[in-house]
Amino acid sequence: MSDYLAVIERDGESWGAYCPDLPGVGVVAETRDEAEELIRVAVELHLSALQNAGEPIPEPSAIESTVVHVSAAG
């Protein structure tokens, strides 16, 4: 089992998520919970498709995330 970082973003009333280690793997959802579930499924399907095609499975490179607080430029 591998852990891939998923970036979750909010844009107005919708949520999005993508996986930086897997270009092109992204989802859009109505809720954060739905975005988390959809990106998990999308990553699993993507990795399965790579494996079935005999392609290499990318190793996760992002191992941790943090929120950086900055003062607004002004």
C-alpha positions in Angstrom: 0.0 0.0 0.0 1.2 3.5 -0.8 0.2 6.9 0.3 -0.3 9.6 -2.3 -0.7 13.2 -1.4 -4.1 14.7 -2.6 -4.5 18.4 -2.7 -8.0 19.5 -1.9 -9.3 22.9 -2.9 -12.5 24.9 -2.5 -13.8 27.2 -5.2 -17.0 28.9 -4.3 -19.6 26.1 -3.7 -17.6 23.3 -5.2 -14.5 21.2 -4.2 -11.7 19.8 -6.2 -8.9 17.4 -5.6 -5.8 16.3 -7.5 -2.8 14.2 -7.0 0.5 16.0 -7.8 2.4 12.6 -8.2 -0.2 11.5 -10.8 -0.6 14.2 -13.5 -4.1 14.3 -14.9 -5.8 12.6 -11.9 -8.3 15.1 -10.5 -11.9 15.3 -9.5 -14.6 17.9 -8.8 -17.3 17.4 -6.2 -20.1 19.2 -4.2 -18.6 18.5 -0.8 -15.1 18.0 0.7 -16.0 14.5 1.8 -17.1 13.6 -1.7 -13.9 15.1 -3.1 -11.8 13.0 -0.8 -13.7 9.8 -1.7 -13.6 10.5 -5.5 -9.9 11.3 -5.5 -9.2 8.0 -3.6 -11.1 6.1 -6.2 -9.5 8.0 -9.1 -6.0 7.2 -7.8 -6.9 3.5 -7.3 -8.3 3.3 -10.9 -5.4 5.2 -12.4 -2.8 2.9 -10.7 -4.8 -0.2 -11.7 -4.9 1.0 -15.3 -1.1 1.6 -15.3 -0.5 -1.8 -13.8 -2.8 -3.5 -16.4 -1.0 -1.7 -19.2 2.4 -2.9 -17.9 3.4 0.7 -17.1 5.5 1.5 -14.0 3.7 2.7 -10.9 5.0 6.1 -9.8 6.5 6.2 -6.3 4.9 8.8 -4.1 7.2 11.8 -3.8 5.1 14.1 -1.6 5.3 12.7 1.9 3.9 15.5 4.0 2.0 18.7 3.8 1.5 21.8 5.9 -0.4 25.0 5.8 1.8 28.1 5.7 0.3 31.3 7.2 1.5 34.5 5.7 0.5 38.2 6.1 -1.3 39.7 3.2 0.8 41.8 0.9 -0.4 45.3 0.9 
